[in-house]
Amino acid sequence: MSRILKTALLSIIGAITIAVTLGIYLLLDFTKTPVNNMGISFALLAELALVCFIIGIGFMPKNPNKLFLRAGMIGALSLYLVATVILLIISGSFNENINLLWIFEIVALAAVLIIAILILLFSSKINSSDQKVLSDRRLMQICEKRISDLLSANKNKPCEPQLVLILEKLKYCDKIGTSIVDEKIVSVIMNLEKEIGTPAPNADAIFDELTALISQHNTEIAENKRGGF
C-alpha cells in the first residue's frame, strides 16, 4: 500500500471517528450545558491528536526505535483520550464549578505532555545508541571488506593463507563497541595494501601486527562490557 493511499485511508477513518463522536453527542437527548460542551471539545481534541500522530508517524524517517516511539506515543495519547471521555461522562458533576473541570483537563493534558517528552527523550537516547553501534560495526565491516578485496586479487595469491586468517578474525571479532586500537587497525590495513602490492611482498610483520591488534580490540571490548555491569 502506497504512503499516499495509507494516509488518505487513515484520514478518512479519523474524520469518520470524530464525526461519529460529535454526532452521537449531538443526538443524545439531554440539555447540553457549557460544561458538557467543554468536555466534548477536549474529547474531540484528543481524538484529533491521536489520528494526526498515527498519520504523521508514517512520514518519519525509518530508524530502529520507530516502533518504540509509535507504541509509546499512541499509548500516551490513548490514555489522554480515555481520560477526556471519562471527564465528558461525568462533566455534569461540574455544572456548579466549571473551573474544576478545566483543572482536571489541564492536569490530564500536562500528564500526557510529560509522558510524551519522556518518550521522545528516551527514544532519542536509544537512537543515539543505535547509531553508535552502527558506526562501530561499519568501521570493522570496512576493514573486513578491504581484506576481502585483497584476497580476491590474483596477484595476492602468495599471501592467501594470511589474508584468509585475518579475514576470519575480522568476521568474528566483536563489532559492538570500540577500542583504542581501531584506528590503528585501519592504518595497518592501509599499510598492508601498499606493501602487498610490491613485486616482492614482505607483509609477514604486518599480518602479525594485525592479528595482535584484532586480539587487543576483542579484549578491550570484552573488558568494557564486563565493566558496564
C-alpha positions as a Markdown table, in Angstrom:
| # | Residue | x | y | z |
|---|---|---|---|---|
| 1 | Met | 0.0 | 0.0 | 0.0 |
| 2 | Ser | 1.4 | 3.4 | -1.0 |
| 3 | Arg | 2.0 | 6.1 | 1.6 |
| 4 | Ile | -0.5 | 8.4 | -0.1 |
| 5 | Leu | -3.2 | 5.8 | -0.1 |
| 6 | Lys | -2.5 | 4.8 | 3.5 |
| 7 | Thr | -2.6 | 8.5 | 4.6 |
| 8 | Ala | -5.9 | 9.0 | 2.8 |
| 9 | Leu | -7.5 | 6.0 | 4.4 |
| 10 | Leu | -6.3 | 6.9 | 7.9 |
| 11 | Ser | -7.5 | 10.5 | 7.3 |
| 12 | Ile | -10.9 | 9.2 | 6.3 |
| 13 | Ile | -11.1 | 6.8 | 9.2 |
| 14 | Gly | -10.1 | 9.6 | 11.6 |
| 15 | Ala | -12.6 | 12.0 | 10.1 |
| 16 | Ile | -15.4 | 9.4 | 10.4 |
| 17 | Thr | -14.5 | 8.6 | 14.0 |
| 18 | Ile | -14.6 | 12.3 | 15.0 |
| 19 | Ala | -17.8 | 12.9 | 13.1 |
| 20 | Val | -19.5 | 9.9 | 14.8 |
| 21 | Thr | -18.4 | 11.0 | 18.2 |
| 22 | Leu | -19.7 | 14.5 | 17.6 |
| 23 | Gly | -22.9 | 13.1 | 16.1 |
| 24 | Ile | -23.6 | 10.8 | 19.0 |
| 25 | Tyr | -23.1 | 13.7 | 21.4 |
| 26 | Leu | -25.5 | 16.0 | 19.5 |
| 27 | Leu | -28.1 | 13.3 | 19.1 |
| 28 | Leu | -28.2 | 12.3 | 22.8 |
| 29 | Asp | -31.4 | 13.7 | 24.3 |
| 30 | Phe | -30.2 | 15.9 | 27.2 |
| 31 | Thr | -29.6 | 19.5 | 27.8 |
| 32 | Lys | -26.1 | 20.5 | 26.7 |
| 33 | Thr | -24.6 | 22.8 | 29.2 |
| 34 | Pro | -21.3 | 24.8 | 28.7 |
| 35 | Val | -19.5 | 22.3 | 30.8 |
| 36 | Asn | -20.7 | 19.4 | 28.6 |
| 37 | Asn | -19.6 | 21.3 | 25.5 |
| 38 | Met | -16.2 | 21.8 | 27.0 |
| 39 | Gly | -16.0 | 18.1 | 27.8 |
| 40 | Ile | -16.8 | 17.1 | 24.2 |
| 41 | Ser | -14.4 | 19.6 | 22.9 |
| 42 | Phe | -11.5 | 18.1 | 24.8 |
| 43 | Ala | -12.6 | 14.6 | 23.8 |
| 44 | Leu | -12.6 | 15.6 | 20.1 |
| 45 | Leu | -9.2 | 17.3 | 20.6 |
| 46 | Ala | -7.8 | 14.0 | 22.0 |
| 47 | Glu | -9.2 | 12.0 | 19.0 |
| 48 | Leu | -7.7 | 14.5 | 16.6 |
| 49 | Ala | -4.3 | 14.4 | 18.2 |
| 50 | Leu | -4.3 | 10.6 | 18.1 |
| 51 | Val | -5.3 | 10.5 | 14.5 |
| 52 | Cys | -2.8 | 13.2 | 13.5 |
| 53 | Phe | 0.0 | 11.3 | 15.2 |
| 54 | Ile | -0.8 | 8.0 | 13.6 |
| 55 | Ile | -0.8 | 9.7 | 10.2 |
| 56 | Gly | 2.3 | 11.7 | 10.9 |
| 57 | Ile | 4.4 | 8.8 | 12.2 |
| 58 | Gly | 4.3 | 7.3 | 8.7 |
| 59 | Phe | 6.2 | 10.3 | 7.3 |
| 60 | Met | 9.1 | 9.9 | 9.9 |
| 61 | Pro | 12.4 | 8.5 | 8.5 |
| 62 | Lys | 12.9 | 4.9 | 9.2 |
| 63 | Asn | 15.0 | 4.2 | 12.3 |
| 64 | Pro | 15.4 | 1.2 | 14.7 |
| 65 | Asn | 13.4 | 2.8 | 17.5 |
| 66 | Lys | 10.5 | 4.0 | 15.4 |
| 67 | Leu | 8.3 | 1.1 | 16.7 |
| 68 | Phe | 9.0 | 2.1 | 20.3 |
| 69 | Leu | 8.2 | 5.7 | 19.6 |
| 70 | Arg | 5.0 | 4.9 | 17.9 |
| 71 | Ala | 3.8 | 2.5 | 20.5 |
| 72 | Gly | 4.7 | 4.8 | 23.4 |
| 73 | Met | 3.1 | 7.9 | 21.9 |
| 74 | Ile | 0.0 | 6.1 | 20.8 |
| 75 | Gly | -0.3 | 4.6 | 24.3 |
| 76 | Ala | 0.0 | 8.1 | 25.9 |
| 77 | Leu | -2.5 | 9.7 | 23.5 |
| 78 | Ser | -4.9 | 6.8 | 24.0 |
| 79 | Leu | -4.7 | 7.3 | 27.8 |
| 80 | Tyr | -5.4 | 11.0 | 27.3 |
| 81 | Leu | -8.4 | 10.1 | 25.1 |
| 82 | Val | -9.8 | 7.8 | 27.8 |
| 83 | Ala | -9.3 | 10.5 | 30.4 |
| 84 | Thr | -11.2 | 13.1 | 28.4 |
| 85 | Val | -14.0 | 10.6 | 27.7 |
| 86 | Ile | -14.3 | 9.9 | 31.4 |
| 87 | Leu | -14.4 | 13.6 | 32.2 |
| 88 | Leu | -17.0 | 14.1 | 29.5 |
| 89 | Ile | -19.2 | 11.4 | 31.0 |
| 90 | Ile | -19.0 | 13.0 | 34.5 |
| 91 | Ser | -18.9 | 16.5 | 33.2 |
| 92 | Gly | -22.4 | 17.1 | 34.6 |
| 93 | Ser | -20.9 | 17.0 | 38.0 |
| 94 | Phe | -19.0 | 20.2 | 37.3 |
| 95 | Asn | -22.0 | 22.4 | 36.3 |
| 96 | Glu | -21.6 | 24.3 | 39.5 |
| 97 | Asn | -17.9 | 24.7 | 39.2 |
| 98 | Ile | -16.6 | 24.6 | 35.6 |
| 99 | Asn | -13.2 | 25.7 | 36.7 |
| 100 | Leu | -12.7 | 22.4 | 38.4 |
| 101 | Leu | -13.2 | 20.6 | 35.0 |
| 102 | Trp | -10.7 | 23.0 | 33.5 |
| 103 | Ile | -8.2 | 21.9 | 36.2 |
| 104 | Phe | -8.8 | 18.2 | 35.6 |
| 105 | Glu | -8.4 | 18.7 | 31.8 |
| 106 | Ile | -5.2 | 20.7 | 32.1 |
| 107 | Val | -3.8 | 18.1 | 34.5 |
| 108 | Ala | -4.6 | 15.3 | 32.1 |
| 109 | Leu | -3.0 | 17.2 | 29.2 |
| 110 | Ala | 0.0 | 18.1 | 31.3 |
| 111 | Ala | 0.5 | 14.5 | 32.2 |
| 112 | Val | 0.3 | 13.4 | 28.6 |
| 113 | Leu | 2.8 | 16.1 | 27.6 |
| 114 | Ile | 5.3 | 15.0 | 30.3 |
| 115 | Ile | 4.9 | 11.3 | 29.2 |
| 116 | Ala | 5.4 | 12.4 | 25.5 |
| 117 | Ile | 8.6 | 14.4 | 26.4 |
| 118 | Leu | 10.0 | 11.4 | 28.4 |
| 119 | Ile | 9.2 | 9.1 | 25.5 |
| 120 | Leu | 10.9 | 11.4 | 23.0 |
| 121 | Leu | 14.0 | 11.8 | 25.2 |
| 122 | Phe | 14.3 | 8.1 | 25.8 |
| 123 | Ser | 13.7 | 7.5 | 22.0 |
| 124 | Ser | 16.4 | 9.9 | 21.2 |
| 125 | Lys | 18.8 | 8.2 | 23.6 |
| 126 | Ile | 18.0 | 4.8 | 22.0 |
| 127 | Asn | 18.5 | 6.2 | 18.6 |
| 128 | Ser | 21.9 | 7.7 | 19.5 |
| 129 | Ser | 23.0 | 4.4 | 21.0 |
| 130 | Asp | 21.8 | 2.6 | 17.9 |
| 131 | Gln | 23.7 | 5.0 | 15.6 |
| 132 | Lys | 26.9 | 4.5 | 17.6 |
| 133 | Val | 26.5 | 0.7 | 17.3 |
| 134 | Leu | 26.0 | 1.0 | 13.6 |
| 135 | Ser | 29.0 | 3.3 | 13.3 |
| 136 | Asp | 31.2 | 0.9 | 15.3 |
| 137 | Arg | 30.1 | -2.0 | 13.2 |
| 138 | Arg | 30.6 | -0.1 | 9.9 |
| 139 | Leu | 34.3 | 0.6 | 10.8 |
| 140 | Met | 35.1 | -3.1 | 11.3 |
| 141 | Gln | 33.0 | -4.1 | 8.2 |
| 142 | Ile | 35.0 | -1.6 | 6.1 |
| 143 | Cys | 38.2 | -3.3 | 7.4 |
| 144 | Glu | 36.7 | -6.7 | 6.6 |
| 145 | Lys | 35.8 | -5.5 | 3.0 |
| 146 | Arg | 39.3 | -4.2 | 2.3 |
| 147 | Ile | 40.9 | -7.5 | 3.4 |
| 148 | Ser | 38.3 | -9.4 | 1.3 |
| 149 | Asp | 39.3 | -7.2 | -1.7 |
| 150 | Leu | 42.9 | -8.1 | -1.2 |
| 151 | Leu | 42.1 | -11.7 | -1.0 |
| 152 | Ser | 40.1 | -11.6 | -4.3 |
| 153 | Ala | 43.1 | -10.1 | -6.2 |
| 154 | Asn | 45.0 | -12.8 | -8.1 |
| 155 | Lys | 48.3 | -11.1 | -7.5 |
| 156 | Asn | 48.0 | -11.7 | -3.8 |
| 157 | Lys | 47.8 | -15.5 | -4.0 |
| 158 | Pro | 51.1 | -16.0 | -2.2 |
| 159 | Cys | 49.6 | -14.3 | 0.8 |
| 160 | Glu | 46.2 | -16.0 | 0.6 |
| 161 | Pro | 46.6 | -18.1 | 3.8 |
| 162 | Gln | 47.4 | -15.0 | 5.9 |
| 163 | Leu | 44.7 | -13.0 | 4.3 |
| 164 | Val | 42.1 | -15.7 | 5.0 |
| 165 | Leu | 43.2 | -15.8 | 8.6 |
| 166 | Ile | 42.9 | -12.1 | 9.0 |
| 167 | Leu | 39.5 | -12.1 | 7.2 |
| 168 | Glu | 38.2 | -14.7 | 9.6 |
| 169 | Lys | 39.3 | -12.8 | 12.6 |
| 170 | Leu | 37.6 | -9.7 | 11.4 |
| 171 | Lys | 34.4 | -11.5 | 10.5 |
| 172 | Tyr | 34.1 | -12.9 | 14.0 |
| 173 | Cys | 35.5 | -10.1 | 16.1 |
| 174 | Asp | 33.3 | -8.2 | 18.5 |
| 175 | Lys | 31.8 | -5.3 | 16.5 |
| 176 | Ile | 29.6 | -3.9 | 19.2 |
| 177 | Gly | 31.9 | -1.3 | 20.7 |
| 178 | Thr | 35.2 | 0.5 | 20.1 |
| 179 | Ser | 38.7 | 0.2 | 21.3 |
| 180 | Ile | 41.7 | 2.4 | 21.3 |
| 181 | Val | 43.4 | 0.3 | 18.6 |
| 182 | Asp | 40.6 | 0.5 | 16.0 |
| 183 | Glu | 42.1 | 3.4 | 14.1 |
| 184 | Lys | 45.5 | 1.6 | 14.2 |
| 185 | Ile | 43.8 | -1.4 | 12.6 |
| 186 | Val | 42.6 | 0.7 | 9.7 |
| 187 | Ser | 46.1 | 2.3 | 9.4 |
| 188 | Val | 47.8 | -1.1 | 9.4 |
| 189 | Ile | 45.4 | -2.4 | 6.7 |
| 190 | Met | 46.2 | 0.6 | 4.5 |
| 191 | Asn | 49.9 | -0.1 | 5.0 |
| 192 | Leu | 49.3 | -3.8 | 4.1 |
| 193 | Glu | 47.5 | -2.7 | 0.9 |
| 194 | Lys | 50.7 | -0.8 | -0.1 |
| 195 | Glu | 53.1 | -3.5 | 1.0 |
| 196 | Ile | 51.3 | -6.4 | -0.5 |
| 197 | Gly | 51.2 | -4.8 | -4.0 |
| 198 | Thr | 55.0 | -4.7 | -4.3 |
| 199 | Pro | 56.8 | -7.3 | -6.5 |
| 200 | Ala | 58.3 | -9.0 | -3.5 |
| 201 | Pro | 55.8 | -8.5 | -0.7 |
| 202 | Asn | 57.2 | -8.6 | 2.8 |
| 203 | Ala | 54.0 | -8.5 | 4.8 |
| 204 | Asp | 54.6 | -11.1 | 7.5 |
| 205 | Ala | 55.3 | -8.5 | 10.1 |
| 206 | Ile | 52.1 | -6.6 | 9.2 |
| 207 | Phe | 50.0 | -9.8 | 9.4 |
| 208 | Asp | 51.4 | -10.4 | 12.9 |
| 209 | Glu | 50.6 | -6.9 | 13.9 |
| 210 | Leu | 47.1 | -7.1 | 12.6 |
| 211 | Thr | 46.5 | -10.3 | 14.4 |
| 212 | Ala | 47.7 | -8.8 | 17.7 |
| 213 | Leu | 45.6 | -5.6 | 17.2 |
| 214 | Ile | 42.4 | -7.6 | 16.5 |
| 215 | Ser | 43.0 | -9.7 | 19.6 |
| 216 | Gln | 43.6 | -6.5 | 21.6 |
| 217 | His | 40.4 | -5.0 | 20.1 |
| 218 | Asn | 38.3 | -8.0 | 21.3 |
| 219 | Thr | 40.0 | -8.0 | 24.8 |
| 220 | Glu | 39.3 | -4.3 | 25.3 |
| 221 | Ile | 35.6 | -4.5 | 24.3 |
| 222 | Ala | 35.1 | -7.6 | 26.5 |
| 223 | Glu | 36.6 | -5.8 | 29.5 |
| 224 | Asn | 34.5 | -2.7 | 28.8 |
| 225 | Lys | 31.3 | -4.8 | 28.7 |
| 226 | Arg | 32.2 | -6.5 | 32.0 |
| 227 | Gly | 32.8 | -3.1 | 33.5 |
| 228 | Gly | 29.4 | -2.0 | 32.2 |
| 229 | Phe | 27.7 | -4.4 | 34.5 |
